[in-house]
Structure formats: C-alpha cells, structure tokens
Amino acid sequence: MSPGLQLKVVNRLLKDIMGSELPFGGKPVLFASDFRQILPVVRRGTRSDIVRSSIKYNSLWRDLEQLSLTRNMRADNDVDFATWLLQLGSGQLPAVDRVKIPREMVCDIANLIDFVFPQQMSLANIDEFVRKIILCPRNDDCRLDTVVVDDPDEVANYPTEFLNTLEPDGLPPYNLTLKVGSIVMLLRNLDSKRRLCNGTRLVVTELRRYNFKARMLSGGAQ
C-alpha cells in the first residue's frame, strides 16, 4: 500500500499534466489492498506513524469510492480457514500475547521439503519443479552471522567465525554445498539481455574446481 505522501505527488503530477483540478487529473485510478494485511513501511516509524501514513488518513480518501471483495478465492475450498483469517485480521480472536495457529494448519518442515522437492529430483525431471519454491517469511530467519543478546558487550563473545560453525535445525549450513541438479538463484544482475538477473532460478549442470555450470530454468541461457 503506497504511503499518502506518494499519492499526493502522483495526484499533483496528473493534475498538472491534464490541466485539471479533479483528483488525479480526472484519470481513473484503482487501488487494491487490505488494511488488515499491508500497511506502508515507515523507516523507524512507530505504529501510529505507519497508520497516519496510510491512504485512509490522506485528504484524497474522501474522494474515493470504496468497493469491498467478499470472497477469498485462495481459500475458496476451506471456509473455516477463510473465516479464521478474517477474524485474525479484524482482531476478533481471543486476546493473547501471540496468535495461536491451529494445529491442522501447521506441517512438519521435513514433510514440507519432501512435498515441494522430492528426493527423486534429477536433471531428467528438473523441469517439473521449475515453478516450485519454499519462501522464508523474513531474511532474518535465513541469517546465522549475527547474535541477539540483552547485553551489547556480550556480542564480542560470539564472533562471526564461531556463528558460521553452527548448524541449527531448520537452517542451511554456512558453507554452500552444491551438486548436479541443485536449484540455485542469482542474487545480482549479471546479464539482463540474457535474462540473468537478480532472482533468476537456475539448475546446476556441471561442477568445476572454481565455478560451476548452470542452465536457466525458464530458458536456454547458460
């Protein structure tokens, strides 16, 4: 959801372009979002700062027509789950320190990995898994080179080298071990013309001493 300040800039720009004082220069604009799920990101902002930066507190809000969607297409076959999501977003669940996720909605991590990426993966059937991926909710859940302690002086007792030797359950090891058939993802733009950009997924086809050869899953680039 775009912050209110950005909407003011777009509103003024369209007014100038169209030579009209109508909202957004008279151009129809569609905003799609849910206040219960997506709020603007305010750097180092408090909860009140985030709420005040939303479009609902913008002067343009009174000029907008609000339309509500009533059907959860993603949970269309699970009415109970759809109802639970609405109660969670509306703050209608019992007041507790943490939101309790129903047990039937939780799966074992090992079973999840086997379900998404079975052990029978190989270069012969890799294309069957091109559109599958396991997402991590936050980057912090993937990092293992920082430590959180109550006393800042204690940080010195946990050097990065020591943290890199730890292998807790649910996190990958510090050293990246690859094998032919592994699915990897680019983290930088190498060649945009060949679609080798940040986020491109590839499969390892050959391992070498100092590098490896990979094939782009969505095309033939190597």
FIKOLZA-1660 file (N, C-alpha, C; in steps of 0.1 Angstrom, whole numbers, plus 5000, padded with zeros to 4 digits):
% residues 222
   i   px   py   pz ch aa at
   1 5009 4988 5000  A  M  N
   1 5000 5000 5000  A  M CA
   1 5009 5012 5000  A  M  C
   2 5007 5021 4990  A  S  N
   2 5015 5033 4989  A  S CA
   2 5013 5043 5000  A  S  C
   3 5023 5049 5006  A  P  N
   3 5021 5059 5016  A  P CA
   3 5014 5071 5010  A  P  C
   4 5007 5079 5019  A  G  N
   4 4999 5090 5015  A  G CA
   4 5007 5101 5008  A  G  C
   5 5020 5103 5012  A  L  N
   5 5028 5113 5005  A  L CA
   5 5030 5110 4990  A  L  C
   6 5032 5097 4987  A  Q  N
   6 5034 5094 4973  A  Q CA
   6 5022 5096 4965  A  Q  C
   7 5010 5094 4971  A  L  N
   7 4998 5096 4964  A  L CA
   7 4996 5111 4961  A  L  C
   8 5000 5120 4970  A  K  N
   8 4999 5134 4968  A  K CA
   8 5008 5138 4956  A  K  C
   9 5020 5132 4955  A  V  N
   9 5028 5135 4944  A  V CA
   9 5022 5131 4931  A  V  C
  10 5017 5119 4930  A  V  N
  10 5011 5114 4918  A  V CA
  10 4998 5122 4915  A  V  C
  11 4991 5126 4925  A  N  N
  11 4979 5134 4923  A  N CA
  11 4982 5147 4917  A  N  C
  12 4992 5154 4922  A  R  N
  12 4996 5167 4917  A  R CA
  12 5002 5166 4903  A  R  C
  13 5010 5155 4900  A  L  N
  13 5016 5154 4887  A  L CA
  13 5005 5152 4876  A  L  C
  14 4995 5144 4879  A  L  N
  14 4984 5141 4869  A  L CA
  14 4976 5154 4867  A  L  C
  15 4974 5161 4878  A  K  N
  15 4966 5174 4877  A  K CA
  15 4974 5184 4867  A  K  C
  16 4987 5185 4869  A  D  N
  16 4995 5193 4860  A  D CA
  16 4995 5189 4846  A  D  C
  17 4996 5176 4844  A  I  N
  17 4996 5170 4830  A  I CA
  17 4983 5172 4823  A  I  C
  18 4972 5170 4830  A  M  N
  18 4959 5171 4824  A  M CA
  18 4953 5185 4825  A  M  C
  19 4959 5194 4832  A  G  N
  19 4954 5207 4834  A  G CA
  19 4940 5207 4840  A  G  C
  20 4938 5199 4850  A  S  N
  20 4925 5197 4857  A  S CA
  20 4928 5197 4872  A  S  C
  21 4918 5202 4879  A  E  N
  21 4919 5202 4894  A  E CA
  21 4911 5190 4900  A  E  C
  22 4906 5182 4891  A  L  N
  22 4899 5170 4896  A  L CA
  22 4910 5160 4902  A  L  C
  23 4906 5152 4912  A  P  N
  23 4915 5142 4918  A  P CA
  23 4922 5134 4907  A  P  C
  24 4935 5133 4907  A  F  N
  24 4944 5126 4898  A  F CA
  24 4941 5131 4883  A  F  C
  25 4938 5144 4882  A  G  N
  25 4936 5150 4869  A  G CA
  25 4924 5144 4862  A  G  C
  26 4914 5138 4869  A  G  N
  26 4903 5132 4862  A  G CA
  26 4905 5118 4857  A  G  C
  27 4917 5112 4859  A  K  N
  27 4920 5099 4854  A  K CA
  27 4915 5089 4864  A  K  C
  28 4909 5078 4860  A  P  N
  28 4905 5067 4869  A  P CA
  28 4917 5060 4874  A  P  C
  29 4918 5058 4887  A  V  N
  29 4929 5051 4894  A  V CA
  29 4923 5040 4903  A  V  C
  30 4929 5029 4902  A  L  N
  30 4924 5017 4910  A  L CA
  30 4934 5014 4921  A  L  C
  31 4930 5014 4933  A  F  N
  31 4939 5010 4944  A  F CA
  31 4933 4996 4950  A  F  C
  32 4942 4987 4951  A  A  N
  32 4938 4973 4956  A  A CA
  32 4947 4970 4968  A  A  C
  33 4941 4968 4979  A  S  N
  33 4948 4964 4991  A  S CA
  33 4939 4960 5002  A  S  C
  34 4945 4957 5014  A  D  N
  34 4937 4953 5025  A  D CA
  34 4944 4959 5037  A  D  C
  35 4937 4968 5045  A  F  N
  35 4943 4974 5056  A  F CA
  35 4947 4964 5067  A  F  C
  36 4941 4952 5067  A  R  N
  36 4944 4942 5077  A  R CA
  36 4957 4935 5073  A  R  C
  37 4962 4937 5061  A  Q  N
  37 4974 4929 5057  A  Q CA
  37 4986 4938 5054  A  Q  C
  38 4984 4948 5046  A  I  N
  38 4995 4956 5040  A  I CA
  38 4994 4970 5045  A  I  C
  39 5004 4975 5052  A  L  N
  39 5005 4989 5056  A  L CA
  39 5018 4995 5050  A  L  C
  40 5018 5008 5049  A  P  N
  40 5031 5014 5044  A  P CA
  40 5042 5012 5053  A  P  C
  41 5054 5012 5047  A  V  N
  41 5066 5010 5055  A  V CA
  41 5072 5023 5058  A  V  C
  42 5073 5026 5071  A  V  N
  42 5079 5039 5076  A  V CA
  42 5092 5036 5083  A  V  C
  43 5103 5040 5078  A  R  N
  43 5116 5037 5084  A  R CA
  43 5117 5042 5098  A  R  C
  44 5119 5033 5107  A  R  N
  44 5120 5036 5122  A  R CA
  44 5107 5043 5127  A  R  C
  45 5096 5041 5120  A  G  N
  45 5084 5047 5125  A  G CA
  45 5076 5039 5135  A  G  C
  46 5069 5046 5143  A  T  N
  46 5061 5039 5153  A  T CA
  46 5048 5034 5147  A  T  C
  47 5040 5027 5154  A  R  N
  47 5028 5022 5149  A  R CA
  47 5019 5033 5144  A  R  C
  48 5018 5044 5152  A  S  N
  48 5009 5055 5149  A  S CA
  48 5014 5062 5136  A  S  C
  49 5028 5062 5134  A  D  N
  49 5033 5069 5122  A  D CA
  49 5029 5061 5110  A  D  C
  50 5029 5047 5111  A  I  N
  50 5026 5039 5100  A  I CA
  50 5011 5041 5096  A  I  C
  51 5003 5041 5106  A  V  N
  51 4988 5043 5104  A  V CA
  51 4985 5056 5098  A  V  C
  52 4992 5067 5103  A  R  N
  52 4989 5080 5097  A  R CA
  52 4994 5082 5083  A  R  C
  53 5004 5074 5079  A  S  N
  53 5009 5075 5065  A  S CA
  53 5001 5067 5055  A  S  C
  54 4991 5060 5060  A  S  N
  54 4982 5052 5050  A  S CA
  54 4973 5061 5043  A  S  C
  55 4967 5056 5032  A  I  N
  55 4958 5064 5023  A  I CA
  55 4946 5068 5031  A  I  C
  56 4942 5060 5041  A  K  N
  56 4929 5063 5048  A  K CA
  56 4930 5076 5055  A  K  C
  57 4942 5080 5059  A  Y  N
  57 4944 5093 5066  A  Y CA
  57 4948 5104 5056  A  Y  C
  58 4947 5101 5043  A  N  N
  58 4950 5111 5033  A  N CA
  58 4938 5119 5029  A  N  C
  59 4940 5132 5025  A  S  N
  59 4928 5140 5021  A  S CA
  59 4921 5135 5009  A  S  C
  60 4928 5126 5001  A  L  N
  60 4922 5120 4989  A  L CA
  60 4912 5109 4992  A  L  C
  61 4912 5104 5004  A  W  N
  61 4904 5093 5008  A  W CA
  61 4889 5096 5006  A  W  C
  62 4885 5108 5010  A  R  N
  62 4870 5112 5009  A  R CA
  62 4866 5112 4994  A  R  C
  63 4875 5113 4985  A  D  N
  63 4871 5114 4971  A  D CA
  63 4871 5100 4964  A  D  C
  64 4874 5090 4971  A  L  N
  64 4875 5076 4966  A  L CA
  64 4862 5068 4969  A  L  C
  65 4859 5060 4959  A  E  N
  65 4847 5051 4961  A  E CA
  65 4853 5038 4966  A  E  C
  66 4848 5033 4977  A  Q  N
  66 4853 5021 4983  A  Q CA
  66 4844 5009 4979  A  Q  C
  67 4851 4999 4973  A  L  N
  67 4845 4986 4969  A  L CA
  67 4851 4975 4977  A  L  C
  68 4843 4966 4982  A  S  N
  68 4847 4955 4991  A  S CA
  68 4846 4942 4984  A  S  C
  69 4857 4934 4985  A  L  N
  69 4856 4920 4980  A  L CA
  69 4852 4911 4991  A  L  C
  70 4843 4902 4988  A  T  N
  70 4838 4893 4999  A  T CA
  70 4841 4878 4998  A  T  C
  71 4848 4875 4987  A  R  N
  71 4851 4860 4985  A  R CA
  71 4866 4858 4985  A  R  C
  72 4871 4849 4993  A  N  N
  72 4885 4846 4994  A  N CA
  72 4888 4835 4984  A  N  C
  73 4893 4839 4972  A  M  N
  73 4895 4829 4961  A  M CA
  73 4906 4819 4965  A  M  C
  74 4916 4823 4972  A  R  N
  74 4927 4813 4976  A  R CA
  74 4922 4803 4986  A  R  C
  75 4913 4806 4994  A  A  N
  75 4908 4797 5004  A  A CA
  75 4893 4793 5001  A  A  C
  76 4890 4792 4988  A  D  N
  76 4876 4790 4984  A  D CA
  76 4871 4776 4989  A  D  C
  77 4880 4767 4990  A  N  N
  77 4876 4753 4994  A  N CA
  77 4878 4751 5009  A  N  C
  78 4881 4761 5016  A  D  N
  78 4883 4760 5031  A  D CA
  78 4876 4772 5038  A  D  C
  79 4863 4770 5040  A  V  N
  79 4856 4781 5046  A  V CA
  79 4861 4785 5060  A  V  C
  80 4864 4774 5068  A  D  N
  80 4869 4777 5082  A  D CA
  80 4881 4785 5082  A  D  C
  81 4891 4782 5073  A  F  N
  81 4903 4789 5072  A  F CA
  81 4901 4803 5068  A  F  C
  82 4892 4806 5058  A  A  N
  82 4889 4819 5054  A  A CA
  82 4883 4827 5065  A  A  C
  83 4874 4821 5072  A  T  N
  83 4868 4828 5084  A  T CA
  83 4878 4831 5094  A  T  C
  84 4887 4822 5097  A  W  N
  84 4898 4824 5107  A  W CA
  84 4907 4836 5103  A  W  C
  85 4910 4837 5090  A  L  N
  85 4919 4848 5085  A  L CA
  85 4912 4861 5087  A  L  C
  86 4899 4862 5085  A  L  N
  86 4892 4875 5087  A  L CA
  86 4891 4878 5102  A  L  C
  87 4890 4868 5110  A  Q  N
  87 4889 4871 5124  A  Q CA
  87 4903 4876 5129  A  Q  C
  88 4914 4870 5124  A  L  N
  88 4927 4874 5127  A  L CA
  88 4930 4888 5123  A  L  C
  89 4926 4891 5111  A  G  N
  89 4929 4905 5106  A  G CA
  89 4921 4916 5113  A  G  C
  90 4909 4912 5117  A  S  N
  90 4900 4921 5124  A  S CA
  90 4902 4922 5139  A  S  C
  91 4911 4914 5144  A  G  N
  91 4914 4914 5158  A  G CA
  91 4902 4908 5166  A  G  C
  92 4895 4898 5161  A  Q  N
  92 4884 4892 5168  A  Q CA
  92 4888 4879 5174  A  Q  C
  93 4900 4875 5173  A  L  N
  93 4904 4863 5180  A  L CA
  93 4906 4866 5195  A  L  C
  94 4906 4856 5204  A  P  N
  94 4908 4858 5218  A  P CA
  94 4921 4865 5220  A  P  C
  95 4921 4875 5230  A  A  N
  95 4933 4883 5233  A  A CA
  95 4943 4875 5239  A  A  C
  96 4954 4873 5232  A  V  N
  96 4966 4865 5237  A  V CA
  96 4978 4873 5233  A  V  C
  97 4990 4869 5240  A  D  N
  97 5002 4876 5236  A  D CA
  97 5007 4872 5222  A  D  C
  98 5004 4860 5218  A  R  N
  98 5008 4855 5205  A  R CA
  98 4996 4849 5198  A  R  C
  99 4995 4850 5185  A  V  N
  99 4984 4844 5177  A  V CA
  99 4987 4829 5177  A  V  C
 100 4977 4821 5181  A  K  N
 100 4979 4806 5181  A  K CA
 100 4973 4801 5168  A  K  C
 101 4982 4795 5160  A  I  N
 101 4978 4789 5147  A  I CA
 101 4973 4775 5149  A  I  C
 102 4961 4772 5144  A  P  N
 102 4955 4759 5146  A  P CA
 102 4965 4748 5142  A  P  C
 103 4965 4737 5149  A  R  N
 103 4975 4726 5146  A  R CA
 103 4973 4721 5132  A  R  C
 104 4961 4720 5128  A  E  N
 104 4958 4714 5114  A  E CA
 104 4964 4723 5103  A  E  C
 105 4968 4735 5106  A  M  N
 105 4974 4744 5096  A  M CA
 105 4989 4744 5096  A  M  C
 106 4995 4736 5105  A  V  N
 106 5009 4735 5106  A  V CA
 106 5014 4722 5101  A  V  C
 107 5025 4722 5094  A  C  N
 107 5031 4709 5089  A  C CA
 107 5045 4708 5093  A  C  C
 108 5051 4696 5094  A  D  N
 108 5064 4694 5097  A  D CA
 108 5073 4699 5086  A  D  C
 109 5085 4706 5089  A  I  N
 109 5093 4712 5079  A  I CA
 109 5099 4701 5070  A  I  C
 110 5102 4689 5076  A  A  N
 110 5108 4679 5067  A  A CA
 110 5097 4674 5057  A  A  C
 111 5085 4673 5061  A  N  N
 111 5074 4669 5052  A  N CA
 111 5072 4679 5042  A  N  C
 112 5073 4692 5046  A  L  N
 112 5071 4703 5036  A  L CA
 112 5082 4702 5025  A  L  C
 113 5094 4700 5029  A  I  N
 113 5105 4699 5019  A  I CA
 113 5103 4687 5010  A  I  C
 114 5100 4676 5015  A  D  N
 114 5098 4664 5007  A  D CA
 114 5086 4666 4998  A  D  C
 115 5076 4673 5002  A  F  N
 115 5064 4676 4994  A  F CA
 115 5067 4685 4982  A  F  C
 116 5075 4695 4985  A  V  N
 116 5078 4705 4974  A  V CA
 116 5089 4700 4965  A  V  C
 117 5100 4695 4971  A  F  N
 117 5111 4690 4963  A  F CA
 117 5114 4675 4967  A  F  C
 118 5108 4666 4961  A  P  N
 118 5110 4652 4964  A  P CA
 118 5125 4648 4962  A  P  C
 119 5129 4637 4968  A  Q  N
 119 5143 4633 4967  A  Q CA
 119 5146 4627 4953  A  Q  C
 120 5136 4624 4945  A  Q  N
 120 5138 4618 4932  A  Q CA
 120 5141 4629 4921  A  Q  C
 121 5145 4641 4926  A  M  N
 121 5148 4651 4916  A  M CA
 121 5161 4648 4909  A  M  C
 122 5162 4651 4896  A  S  N
 122 5174 4649 4888  A  S CA
 122 5173 4658 4876  A  S  C
 123 5184 4659 4868  A  L  N
 123 5183 4667 4856  A  L CA
 123 5173 4663 4846  A  L  C
 124 5169 4650 4847  A  A  N
 124 5159 4645 4838  A  A CA
 124 5145 4650 4841  A  A  C
 125 5142 4653 4853  A  N  N
 125 5128 4657 4857  A  N CA
 125 5128 4671 4863  A  N  C
 126 5139 4678 4862  A  I  N
 126 5140 4691 4869  A  I CA
 126 5130 4701 4865  A  I  C
 127 5125 4700 4852  A  D  N
 127 5116 4710 4847  A  D CA
 127 5102 4709 4854  A  D  C
 128 5100 4697 4861  A  E  N
 128 5087 4695 4868  A  E CA
 128 5086 4704 4880  A  E  C
 129 5098 4709 4885  A  F  N
 129 5098 4716 4898  A  F CA
 129 5102 4731 4896  A  F  C
 130 5102 4735 4883  A  V  N
 130 5106 4749 4880  A  V CA
 130 5097 4759 4887  A  V  C
 131 5084 4757 4889  A  R  N
 131 5075 4766 4894  A  R CA
 131 5073 4764 4909  A  R  C
 132 5082 4756 4916  A  K  N
 132 5080 4754 4930  A  K CA
 132 5091 4760 4938  A  K  C
 133 5088 4766 4949  A  I  N
 133 5098 4772 4958  A  I CA
 133 5093 4773 4972  A  I  C
 134 5102 4773 4981  A  I  N
 134 5098 4774 4996  A  I CA
 134 5103 4788 5000  A  I  C
 135 5094 4797 5004  A  L  N
 135 5097 4810 5008  A  L CA
 135 5099 4811 5023  A  L  C
 136 5108 4820 5027  A  C  N
 136 5111 4823 5041  A  C CA
 136 5104 4836 5044  A  C  C
 137 5096 4837 5055  A  P  N
 137 5089 4849 5058  A  P CA
 137 5098 4861 5060  A  P  C
 138 5110 4860 5066  A  R  N
 138 5119 4871 5068  A  R CA
 138 5133 4867 5065  A  R  C
 139 5141 4877 5060  A  N  N
 139 5155 4874 5058  A  N CA
 139 5162 4871 5071  A  N  C
 140 5158 4876 5082  A  D  N
 140 5164 4873 5095  A  D CA
 140 5164 4858 5098  A  D  C
 141 5153 4851 5093  A  D  N
 141 5152 4837 5095  A  D CA
 141 5163 4829 5088  A  D  C
 142 5169 4835 5078  A  C  N
 142 5179 4828 5070  A  C CA
 142 5193 4831 5074  A  C  C
 143 5195 4841 5082  A  R  N
 143 5208 4846 5086  A  R CA
 143 5213 4839 5099  A  R  C
 144 5226 4836 5099  A  L  N
 144 5232 4830 5111  A  L CA
 144 5245 4836 5115  A  L  C
 145 5248 4849 5110  A  D  N
 145 5260 4855 5113  A  D CA
 145 5259 4867 5122  A  D  C
 146 5247 4868 5129  A  T  N
 146 5245 4878 5139  A  T CA
 146 5239 4872 5152  A  T  C
 147 5241 4878 5163  A  V  N
 147 5235 4873 5176  A  V CA
 147 5228 4884 5183  A  V  C
 148 5217 4880 5189  A  V  N
 148 5209 4890 5197  A  V CA
 148 5210 4887 5212  A  V  C
 149 5215 4896 5219  A  V  N
 149 5218 4895 5233  A  V CA
 149 5213 4907 5241  A  V  C
 150 5210 4905 5254  A  D  N
 150 5205 4917 5262  A  D CA
 150 5216 4926 5265  A  D  C
 151 5228 4921 5267  A  D  N
 151 5240 4930 5270  A  D CA
 151 5248 4932 5257  A  D  C
 152 5249 4944 5252  A  P  N
 152 5257 4946 5239  A  P CA
 152 5272 4941 5241  A  P  C
 153 5277 4942 5253  A  D  N
 153 5291 4937 5255  A  D CA
 153 5293 4923 5252  A  D  C
 154 5282 4915 5253  A  E  N
 154 5283 4900 5251  A  E CA
 154 5285 4897 5236  A  E  C
 155 5282 4906 5227  A  V  N
 155 5284 4903 5213  A  V CA
 155 5298 4899 5209  A  V  C
 156 5308 4905 5216  A  A  N
 156 5322 4901 5213  A  A CA
 156 5325 4887 5216  A  A  C
 157 5317 4880 5225  A  N  N
 157 5319 4866 5228  A  N CA
 157 5314 4857 5217  A  N  C
 158 5307 4862 5207  A  Y  N
 158 5302 4854 5196  A  Y CA
 158 5307 4859 5183  A  Y  C
 159 5319 4857 5179  A  P  N
 159 5325 4862 5166  A  P CA
 159 5318 4855 5155  A  P  C
 160 5319 4862 5143  A  T  N
 160 5312 4856 5131  A  T CA
 160 5317 4842 5128  A  T  C
 161 5330 4840 5130  A  E  N
 161 5336 4827 5126  A  E CA
 161 5330 4816 5135  A  E  C
 162 5327 4819 5147  A  F  N
 162 5320 4809 5156  A  F CA
 162 5306 4806 5151  A  F  C
 163 5299 4817 5148  A  L  N
 163 5285 4816 5144  A  L CA
 163 5284 4807 5131  A  L  C
 164 5294 4809 5122  A  N  N
 164 5293 4802 5110  A  N CA
 164 5296 4787 5111  A  N  C
 165 5300 4783 5123  A  T  N
 165 5302 4768 5125  A  T CA
 165 5289 4762 5130  A  T  C
 166 5279 4769 5134  A  L  N
 166 5267 4764 5140  A  L CA
 166 5258 4759 5129  A  L  C
 167 5251 4748 5131  A  E  N
 167 5241 4743 5121  A  E CA
 167 5229 4739 5129  A  E  C
 168 5221 4749 5133  A  P  N
 168 5208 4746 5140  A  P CA
 168 5198 4740 5130  A  P  C
 169 5188 4732 5136  A  D  N
 169 5178 4726 5128  A  D CA
 169 5170 4737 5121  A  D  C
 170 5167 4734 5108  A  G  N
 170 5158 4743 5100  A  G CA
 170 5166 4753 5092  A  G  C
 171 5179 4754 5094  A  L  N
 171 5187 4764 5087  A  L CA
 171 5198 4757 5079  A  L  C
 172 5202 4762 5067  A  P  N
 172 5212 4756 5060  A  P CA
 172 5226 4759 5066  A  P  C
 173 5236 4751 5063  A  P  N
 173 5249 4753 5068  A  P CA
 173 5255 4765 5062  A  P  C
 174 5266 4771 5068  A  Y  N
 174 5273 4783 5063  A  Y CA
 174 5279 4780 5050  A  Y  C
 175 5286 4769 5049  A  N  N
 175 5293 4765 5036  A  N CA
 175 5282 4760 5026  A  N  C
 176 5282 4765 5014  A  L  N
 176 5272 4761 5004  A  L CA
 176 5277 4749 4997  A  L  C
 177 5270 4738 4998  A  T  N
 177 5274 4725 4991  A  T CA
 177 5264 4723 4980  A  T  C
 178 5270 4722 4968  A  L  N
 178 5262 4721 4956  A  L CA
 178 5264 4707 4950  A  L  C
 179 5255 4703 4942  A  K  N
 179 5256 4690 4934  A  K CA
 179 5248 4692 4921  A  K  C
 180 5251 4684 4912  A  V  N
 180 5244 4685 4899  A  V CA
 180 5229 4682 4901  A  V  C
 181 5221 4691 4896  A  G  N
 181 5207 4690 4898  A  G CA
 181 5201 4700 4908  A  G  C
 182 5210 4707 4916  A  S  N
 182 5206 4716 4926  A  S CA
 182 5200 4729 4919  A  S  C
 183 5190 4734 4925  A  I  N
 183 5183 4746 4920  A  I CA
 183 5189 4758 4928  A  I  C
 184 5194 4768 4921  A  V  N
 184 5201 4780 4927  A  V CA
 184 5194 4792 4922  A  V  C
 185 5196 4803 4928  A  M  N
 185 5190 4816 4924  A  M CA
 185 5201 4827 4924  A  M  C
 186 5201 4835 4913  A  L  N
 186 5210 4846 4912  A  L CA
 186 5207 4857 4922  A  L  C
 187 5217 4863 4928  A  L  N
 187 5214 4874 4937  A  L CA
 187 5219 4888 4932  A  L  C
 188 5223 4888 4919  A  R  N
 188 5227 4901 4913  A  R CA
 188 5224 4900 4898  A  R  C
 189 5224 4912 4892  A  N  N
 189 5221 4912 4877  A  N CA
 189 5234 4910 4870  A  N  C
 190 5235 4899 4863  A  L  N
 190 5247 4895 4855  A  L CA
 190 5246 4899 4841  A  L  C
 191 5235 4896 4835  A  D  N
 191 5233 4899 4820  A  D CA
 191 5218 4901 4818  A  D  C
 192 5213 4913 4818  A  S  N
 192 5199 4915 4817  A  S CA
 192 5194 4911 4803  A  S  C
 193 5202 4912 4793  A  K  N
 193 5198 4909 4779  A  K CA
 193 5195 4894 4778  A  K  C
 194 5203 4886 4786  A  R  N
 194 5201 4871 4786  A  R CA
 194 5192 4867 4797  A  R  C
 195 5185 4877 4804  A  R  N
 195 5176 4874 4815  A  R CA
 195 5183 4868 4827  A  R  C
 196 5196 4870 4828  A  L  N
 196 5203 4866 4840  A  L CA
 196 5203 4877 4850  A  L  C
 197 5192 4879 4857  A  C  N
 197 5190 4890 4867  A  C CA
 197 5188 4885 4881  A  C  C
 198 5188 4894 4890  A  N  N
 198 5185 4891 4904  A  N CA
 198 5172 4883 4905  A  N  C
 199 5172 4871 4911  A  G  N
 199 5160 4863 4912  A  G CA
 199 5158 4852 4902  A  G  C
 200 5167 4852 4892  A  T  N
 200 5166 4842 4882  A  T CA
 200 5170 4828 4888  A  T  C
 201 5162 4818 4885  A  R  N
 201 5165 4805 4890  A  R CA
 201 5172 4796 4880  A  R  C
 202 5182 4789 4884  A  L  N
 202 5189 4780 4875  A  L CA
 202 5191 4766 4882  A  L  C
 203 5195 4757 4873  A  V  N
 203 5198 4744 4878  A  V CA
 203 5213 4740 4875  A  V  C
 204 5220 4735 4885  A  V  N
 204 5234 4732 4883  A  V CA
 204 5236 4720 4874  A  V  C
 205 5243 4721 4863  A  T  N
 205 5245 4710 4853  A  T CA
 205 5259 4704 4854  A  T  C
 206 5269 4712 4859  A  E  N
 206 5283 4707 4859  A  E CA
 206 5290 4714 4870  A  E  C
 207 5298 4707 4878  A  L  N
 207 5306 4713 4889  A  L CA
 207 5321 4713 4884  A  L  C
 208 5327 4724 4887  A  R  N
 208 5342 4726 4884  A  R CA
 208 5349 4730 4896  A  R  C
 209 5362 4732 4895  A  R  N
 209 5370 4734 4907  A  R CA
 209 5367 4748 4913  A  R  C
 210 5366 4758 4905  A  Y  N
 210 5364 4772 4910  A  Y CA
 210 5351 4778 4906  A  Y  C
 211 5343 4771 4898  A  N  N
 211 5330 4776 4894  A  N CA
 211 5321 4764 4890  A  N  C
 212 5309 4767 4885  A  F  N
 212 5300 4756 4881  A  F CA
 212 5292 4761 4869  A  F  C
 213 5287 4752 4862  A  K  N
 213 5279 4755 4850  A  K CA
 213 5264 4753 4853  A  K  C
 214 5255 4762 4849  A  A  N
 214 5241 4761 4853  A  A CA
 214 5233 4764 4841  A  A  C
 215 5221 4759 4841  A  R  N
 215 5211 4762 4830  A  R CA
 215 5199 4769 4836  A  R  C
 216 5195 4780 4829  A  M  N
 216 5184 4788 4834  A  M CA
 216 5171 4780 4832  A  M  C
 217 5163 4779 4843  A  L  N
 217 5152 4770 4842  A  L CA
 217 5141 4775 4833  A  L  C
 218 5140 4788 4831  A  S  N
 218 5130 4793 4822  A  S CA
 218 5134 4796 4808  A  S  C
 219 5146 4791 4804  A  G  N
 219 5151 4793 4791  A  G CA
 219 5164 4785 4789  A  G  C
 220 5171 4788 4778  A  G  N
 220 5182 4780 4775  A  G CA
 220 5196 4787 4777  A  G  C
 221 5196 4798 4784  A  A  N
 221 5209 4805 4787  A  A CA
 221 5217 4797 4797  A  A  C
 222 5230 4798 4795  A  Q  N
 222 5239 4791 4804  A  Q CA
 222 5251 4800 4809  A  Q  C
% end
